[in-house]
């Protein structure tokens, strides 16, 4: 594998990848390899599909909207990302996209947008967010791409949340200490914080562990990234 080889994710539900197999690429990736990267047949590309690990491949055919690559060797076996699920209230477009991008880099396994009393947007372009997560996974060299769930009301999500799955919640001026190192999911509220009835509902849920990110009031996107970084750092020390 050359450090200059582009690294691409492809969604492939066919049979398991094997050495020597030809893999067709989507039109968008064919365009990227040919027109953006200026590659030619014989050049290398690194592929992963979230199931069969990471593979070194060689371009066999490359046209404007069509490309095929041949699997040469498995560089890394499949390994699931060890991280947490992130529940977050959607923000303005740029801030939401930042949460998806940085969350992917910091090991989020699944994004679950939730509708709160103070959520300032009720519309999400899930296809665009999925593409951002894919591009972040390609860049940071993780072997899978986190899923992004449809938007749901927070109350609905909490009503069916299993008690055994620890949910760390950032509560301004109410939680104690940083996020727990061992938690299954993280919840970050909207700009303006949670409404009183939401705080009460969270405090009564057996799975919830509240924490604080310090004396300063952080923007919601900053809070998400700060908490994820602390959780990741705690997992490394353990």
C-alpha positions as CSV (number, residue, x, y, z in Angstrom):
1,X,0.0,0.0,0.0
2,X,1.3,3.4,-1.0
3,X,0.5,6.4,1.2
4,X,-0.6,8.1,-2.0
5,X,-3.2,5.4,-2.9
6,X,-6.7,6.8,-2.5
7,X,-8.8,5.0,0.1
8,X,-12.5,4.4,-0.8
9,X,-15.5,2.8,0.9
10,X,-17.9,0.8,-1.2
11,X,-21.2,-0.6,-0.1
12,X,-21.1,-4.2,-1.2
13,X,-23.6,-6.9,-0.2
14,X,-22.3,-9.6,-2.5
15,X,-20.2,-12.6,-1.5
16,X,-17.1,-12.2,0.6
17,X,-14.1,-10.6,-1.1
18,X,-11.4,-12.9,-2.3
19,X,-8.0,-12.4,-3.8
20,X,-8.1,-11.9,-7.6
21,X,-11.8,-10.9,-7.6
22,X,-12.9,-8.0,-9.8
23,X,-14.9,-5.3,-8.0
24,X,-17.0,-2.7,-10.0
25,X,-17.0,0.9,-8.6
26,X,-19.9,3.4,-8.6
27,X,-19.9,6.1,-11.3
28,X,-19.0,8.8,-8.8
29,X,-15.9,7.0,-7.6
30,X,-14.9,6.2,-11.2
31,X,-15.1,9.9,-11.9
32,X,-13.1,10.7,-8.8
33,X,-10.3,8.3,-9.7
34,X,-10.1,9.3,-13.3
35,X,-10.8,13.0,-13.4
36,X,-9.8,14.2,-9.9
37,X,-6.9,11.9,-9.0
38,X,-5.8,11.4,-12.7
39,X,-5.2,7.7,-12.1
40,X,-4.7,5.1,-14.9
41,X,-5.1,1.3,-15.2
42,X,-2.5,-0.4,-13.0
43,X,-2.5,2.3,-10.3
44,X,-3.3,1.3,-6.8
45,X,-6.5,1.9,-4.8
46,X,-7.3,0.8,-1.2
47,X,-10.9,-0.4,-0.6
48,X,-13.0,-1.3,2.4
49,X,-16.6,-2.3,2.7
50,X,-17.2,-2.5,6.5
51,X,-17.3,-6.3,6.3
52,X,-14.2,-7.8,4.6
53,X,-11.4,-5.7,6.0
54,X,-9.1,-3.3,4.0
55,X,-7.8,-4.4,0.6
56,X,-5.1,-3.3,-1.8
57,X,-6.4,-3.3,-5.3
58,X,-5.2,-2.4,-8.8
59,X,-7.3,-0.5,-11.4
60,X,-8.2,-2.9,-14.2
61,X,-10.5,-0.6,-16.3
62,X,-11.3,3.1,-15.9
63,X,-13.7,5.1,-18.0
64,X,-15.7,8.2,-17.4
65,X,-18.5,6.6,-15.4
66,X,-17.3,3.1,-14.9
67,X,-14.3,1.5,-13.2
68,X,-13.2,-2.0,-12.1
69,X,-10.4,-2.9,-9.7
70,X,-8.9,-6.3,-8.9
71,X,-8.4,-7.4,-5.3
72,X,-4.7,-8.1,-4.7
73,X,-4.3,-8.7,-0.9
74,X,-6.0,-8.0,2.4
75,X,-4.1,-5.3,4.3
76,X,-6.1,-5.5,7.5
77,X,-8.8,-7.9,8.6
78,X,-12.1,-6.5,9.6
79,X,-12.3,-4.9,13.0
80,X,-15.3,-3.2,14.4
81,X,-14.7,0.3,15.8
82,X,-14.8,0.5,19.6
83,X,-16.8,3.6,20.4
84,X,-20.2,4.9,21.6
85,X,-23.5,5.7,20.0
86,X,-24.0,9.5,19.8
87,X,-27.5,11.0,20.4
88,X,-27.6,14.6,19.5
89,X,-30.1,17.4,18.8
90,X,-29.6,18.6,15.2
91,X,-28.0,21.9,14.8
92,X,-27.5,24.3,11.9
93,X,-26.2,22.6,8.8
94,X,-22.5,23.3,9.2
95,X,-22.5,22.5,12.9
96,X,-24.4,19.2,12.3
97,X,-22.0,18.2,9.6
98,X,-19.1,19.0,11.9
99,X,-20.5,16.7,14.6
100,X,-20.9,13.9,12.0
101,X,-17.3,14.4,10.6
102,X,-15.5,14.6,13.9
103,X,-17.7,12.0,15.6
104,X,-16.8,9.5,12.9
105,X,-13.1,10.3,13.4
106,X,-13.5,9.9,17.2
107,X,-15.1,6.5,16.9
108,X,-18.9,7.0,17.0
109,X,-20.5,3.7,16.1
110,X,-24.0,5.2,15.3
111,X,-25.5,8.6,15.2
112,X,-29.0,9.0,16.5
113,X,-30.5,12.6,16.0
114,X,-33.1,13.4,18.6
115,X,-35.8,16.0,18.6
116,X,-35.8,18.1,21.8
117,X,-37.9,21.0,23.0
118,X,-35.3,23.5,21.9
119,X,-34.0,21.8,18.8
120,X,-33.6,24.6,16.2
121,X,-34.0,22.4,13.1
122,X,-36.4,19.6,12.3
123,X,-35.0,18.7,8.9
124,X,-32.0,16.6,8.1
125,X,-30.5,15.5,4.7
126,X,-29.6,12.0,5.8
127,X,-28.0,11.1,2.4
128,X,-25.6,14.1,2.7
129,X,-24.8,13.2,6.3
130,X,-24.1,9.6,5.3
131,X,-21.7,10.8,2.6
132,X,-19.9,13.0,5.1
133,X,-19.5,10.0,7.5
134,X,-18.2,7.9,4.6
135,X,-15.6,10.5,3.6
136,X,-14.5,10.9,7.2
137,X,-14.1,7.1,7.6
138,X,-12.1,7.0,4.4
139,X,-9.8,9.8,5.7
140,X,-9.3,8.5,9.2
141,X,-8.7,4.9,8.1
142,X,-11.4,3.2,10.2
143,X,-12.7,0.0,8.7
144,X,-16.4,0.8,9.0
145,X,-18.8,3.7,8.4
146,X,-21.2,4.7,11.2
147,X,-24.9,4.5,10.5
148,X,-27.1,7.6,10.8
149,X,-30.6,7.0,12.2
150,X,-33.7,9.0,11.3
151,X,-34.7,11.9,13.5
152,X,-36.9,10.8,16.5
153,X,-38.3,12.7,19.5
154,X,-36.0,12.3,22.6
155,X,-39.0,11.2,24.7
156,X,-39.7,8.3,22.3
157,X,-36.0,7.2,22.4
158,X,-35.8,7.3,26.2
159,X,-39.1,5.4,26.6
160,X,-37.5,2.4,24.9
161,X,-33.9,2.8,26.0
162,X,-32.7,-0.3,27.8
163,X,-31.7,0.1,31.4
164,X,-28.6,-2.0,30.8
165,X,-27.2,0.5,28.2
166,X,-25.5,3.3,30.0
167,X,-26.4,6.7,28.6
168,X,-24.0,9.5,29.5
169,X,-25.7,12.9,29.3
170,X,-24.0,16.3,29.4
171,X,-26.0,18.5,31.7
172,X,-24.9,22.2,32.2
173,X,-24.1,23.0,35.8
174,X,-25.8,19.8,37.0
175,X,-23.6,16.8,36.2
176,X,-20.4,15.9,38.1
177,X,-17.0,15.1,36.7
178,X,-16.3,14.2,33.1
179,X,-18.1,11.6,31.0
180,X,-17.8,8.0,32.3
181,X,-15.1,6.0,30.6
182,X,-17.4,3.0,30.3
183,X,-20.7,4.1,28.7
184,X,-22.6,2.7,25.7
185,X,-24.0,6.0,24.4
186,X,-23.6,9.8,24.8
187,X,-26.4,12.4,24.6
188,X,-25.6,16.0,23.8
189,X,-28.5,18.5,23.9
190,X,-29.4,21.5,21.7
191,X,-28.1,25.0,21.7
192,X,-29.8,26.5,24.8
193,X,-29.8,23.2,26.7
194,X,-32.5,20.8,27.7
195,X,-35.9,22.0,28.9
196,X,-36.8,21.4,32.5
197,X,-39.2,18.6,31.8
198,X,-36.4,16.9,29.7
199,X,-33.9,17.2,32.6
200,X,-36.5,15.7,34.9
201,X,-37.1,12.8,32.5
202,X,-33.4,12.1,32.1
203,X,-32.7,12.3,35.9
204,X,-35.4,9.6,36.5
205,X,-34.1,7.2,33.8
206,X,-32.0,4.3,35.4
207,X,-29.6,4.2,32.4
208,X,-28.7,7.9,32.5
209,X,-25.4,9.0,34.0
210,X,-25.1,12.8,34.0
211,X,-21.7,14.6,33.8
212,X,-20.3,18.1,33.3
213,X,-17.8,19.4,30.8
214,X,-16.6,22.2,33.1
215,X,-17.5,25.7,34.2
216,X,-17.8,27.1,30.7
217,X,-20.9,26.8,28.6
218,X,-19.9,25.2,25.3
219,X,-21.5,25.2,21.9
220,X,-23.4,22.0,21.3
221,X,-21.0,20.9,18.5
222,X,-18.0,21.7,20.7
223,X,-19.5,19.8,23.6
224,X,-20.1,16.7,21.5
225,X,-16.5,16.7,20.2
226,X,-15.1,17.4,23.7
227,X,-17.0,14.6,25.4
228,X,-16.2,12.1,22.6
229,X,-12.5,13.0,22.9
230,X,-12.6,12.4,26.7
231,X,-14.4,9.1,26.3
232,X,-11.9,8.0,23.7
233,X,-9.0,9.0,26.0
234,X,-10.4,7.2,29.0
235,X,-10.8,4.0,26.9
236,X,-7.1,4.1,25.9
237,X,-6.0,4.4,29.5
238,X,-8.2,1.5,30.6
